[in-house]
Amino acid sequence: MNEYKLDESSFIGGWYIPESCCDELLETYKNNESKWENGAVGYGESLDNNIKKSTEFIISKENHNYYLKNYLEHLTDVLDNYKLKFPYCGAIADIVNTWSIYRNIKIQHYKPGEGFYKWHCENDGYGDNKRRHLAFMTYLNSVEDGGTEFYHQKIKIPCKKGLTLIWPSAWTHLHRGVINNEKEKTIITGWYEFYEWRISR
């Protein structure tokens, strides 16, 4: 699995999954138009086009294997590589809690000029969002000047088809989309989340 090299101090990992898998996911999105939704933000799932504008196909946990079996196999390989690079992401967490992909995975489509405009992190401390441990995202097509910018790391990652990123979900990894006003972008994204306490006091 080819790696997109990033400084280890960023705690962001990047590896490429096969482009054929991206094509499958794009077809999945296109074939489920009746299930498309406007992209919402925050724990309350509010619609605010000044913060984010997108169209999404939200895939529930119960449907992961039906729609995403091939993708999840490649994503597991990416996570395994991330754990090799940052072994304590699992070791420390596993002492306290177990974690996995626990809820929805989203295919998000951005038309020209659309995107997640505001700086944000995936774990904002509200509701179930505070369970989020690691975020993941795969670019399903390539767009010049259309990637993701991380605030504290001062990194701008390009939108390259198949590139799959994993990063910590907390405030240390504020990020936002790089907006392209001429081309569309599609990604798939979700979270590894804590879900079961294992230490007794």
C-alpha positions in Angstrom: 0.0 0.0 0.0 1.6 3.3 -1.1 2.0 5.9 1.6 1.5 9.6 1.3 4.4 10.8 3.3 3.6 13.2 6.2 5.7 14.4 9.1 5.1 12.0 12.0 4.7 15.0 14.3 1.4 15.8 12.5 -0.2 12.5 13.7 -1.9 12.4 10.3 -1.5 9.2 8.2 -2.1 8.8 4.5 -2.2 5.8 2.2 -3.7 5.0 -1.2 -6.5 2.5 -1.7 -7.2 1.2 -5.3 -8.9 3.7 -7.7 -11.3 0.9 -8.7 -12.7 0.9 -5.2 -13.2 4.7 -5.5 -15.1 4.1 -8.8 -17.3 1.6 -7.0 -18.2 4.1 -4.3 -18.9 6.9 -6.9 -21.3 4.5 -8.6 -22.9 3.6 -5.2 -23.5 7.3 -4.6 -24.9 8.0 -8.1 -27.2 4.9 -7.8 -28.8 6.1 -4.6 -30.0 9.5 -5.6 -33.3 9.0 -3.8 -31.4 8.8 -0.5 -29.3 12.0 -0.9 -29.5 14.6 1.8 -28.2 18.1 2.3 -25.0 18.1 4.4 -25.6 19.0 8.1 -23.1 20.1 10.7 -22.6 19.5 14.4 -24.2 17.3 17.0 -27.6 18.8 16.3 -27.3 18.1 12.6 -28.2 21.7 11.6 -28.2 23.0 8.1 -26.0 26.1 7.6 -24.7 26.8 4.1 -22.3 29.4 5.5 -20.5 26.6 7.3 -20.9 23.7 5.0 -22.6 22.9 1.7 -22.7 19.4 0.3 -25.0 16.6 -0.8 -24.6 13.3 1.1 -25.5 9.7 1.0 -25.5 8.5 4.6 -24.8 4.8 5.1 -26.0 3.3 8.4 -24.0 0.7 10.3 -26.6 -1.9 9.3 -25.8 -1.3 5.6 -22.0 -1.0 5.8 -21.4 -4.6 4.5 -24.0 -4.2 1.7 -22.6 -0.9 0.3 -19.0 -0.7 1.6 -17.6 -4.2 2.1 -14.7 -3.7 -0.4 -13.9 -0.2 0.9 -13.9 -1.4 4.5 -11.4 -4.1 3.7 -9.0 -1.5 2.3 -9.7 0.9 5.1 -8.7 -1.8 7.6 -5.3 -2.0 5.8 -5.0 1.7 6.1 -5.8 1.6 9.8 -3.3 -1.2 10.3 -0.6 1.0 8.7 -1.6 3.9 11.0 -1.3 1.7 14.0 2.2 0.6 13.0 3.2 4.2 12.7 1.4 5.4 15.8 1.1 2.2 18.0 -0.1 4.0 21.1 -3.2 5.1 19.3 -4.5 1.7 19.9 -2.5 0.5 23.0 -3.4 3.3 25.3 -7.0 3.5 24.1 -7.6 -0.2 24.4 -6.7 -0.1 28.1 -9.6 2.2 28.8 -12.0 1.5 26.0 -12.7 -0.4 22.9 -13.2 1.4 19.6 -14.3 0.8 16.0 -16.4 2.2 13.2 -19.7 2.4 15.2 -22.1 4.5 13.3 -22.8 6.2 9.9 -20.3 6.5 7.1 -21.0 9.4 4.6 -20.3 9.8 0.9 -20.2 13.6 0.5 -20.4 15.3 -2.9 -19.3 19.0 -3.3 -20.3 20.9 -6.4 -18.0 23.7 -7.6 -17.8 26.3 -4.9 -19.1 24.0 -2.2 -17.3 22.5 0.8 -16.8 22.6 4.5 -15.8 26.3 4.8 -15.1 26.7 8.5 -12.4 25.4 10.7 -13.7 22.5 12.7 -12.7 19.3 14.5 -14.5 16.0 14.5 -14.9 15.7 18.3 -16.5 18.9 19.5 -17.3 17.5 23.0 -21.1 17.4 22.4 -23.4 14.4 22.7 -22.1 11.3 21.0 -19.5 13.3 19.1 -17.3 13.1 22.1 -16.9 9.3 21.5 -14.9 10.0 18.3 -11.3 8.8 18.5 -10.0 8.9 14.9 -11.4 10.4 11.7 -10.9 8.9 8.3 -11.5 10.2 4.8 -10.9 9.0 1.3 -10.9 11.3 -1.8 -12.9 9.6 -4.5 -11.7 11.8 -7.3 -8.7 14.1 -8.0 -9.2 17.8 -7.8 -6.3 20.3 -8.1 -6.6 22.9 -5.4 -9.4 21.0 -3.7 -7.9 19.1 -0.7 -7.9 19.6 3.0 -6.1 22.1 5.2 -5.0 21.4 8.8 -4.7 24.5 10.9 -2.1 23.7 13.6 0.0 21.4 11.4 0.1 24.1 8.7 -0.4 21.3 6.1 -2.5 21.4 3.0 -3.1 17.8 1.7 -4.0 17.5 -2.0 -7.2 15.9 -3.2 -5.8 12.8 -4.9 -8.1 9.9 -5.9 -7.7 7.0 -3.5 -5.7 8.9 -0.9 -7.1 7.9 2.5 -6.3 9.9 5.6 -6.6 9.1 9.3 -6.1 11.6 12.1 -7.0 12.3 15.7 -10.5 13.8 16.1 -9.8 16.4 18.8 -9.2 20.2 18.7 -5.5 19.6 17.8 -6.6 18.7 14.3 -8.7 21.6 13.3 -9.3 21.4 9.5 -11.4 22.7 6.6 -11.9 22.0 3.0 -10.0 23.7 0.2 -12.7 25.1 -2.0 -12.4 24.7 -5.8 -14.9 27.0 -7.6 -14.6 25.2 -10.9 -14.6 21.4 -10.2 -16.6 19.0 -8.1 -15.2 16.8 -5.3 -16.5 13.6 -3.7 -15.2 12.0 -0.5 -16.2 9.2 1.9 -15.7 9.9 5.6 -16.5 8.6 9.1 -15.0 7.9 12.5 -13.6 5.3 14.7 -15.4 5.7 18.0 -15.2 4.6 21.6 -18.2 2.5 22.6 -17.6 0.3 25.6 -15.9 1.1 28.9 -13.7 -1.8 30.1 -12.0 -0.5 33.3 -13.7 -1.0 36.7 -12.7 1.3 39.4 
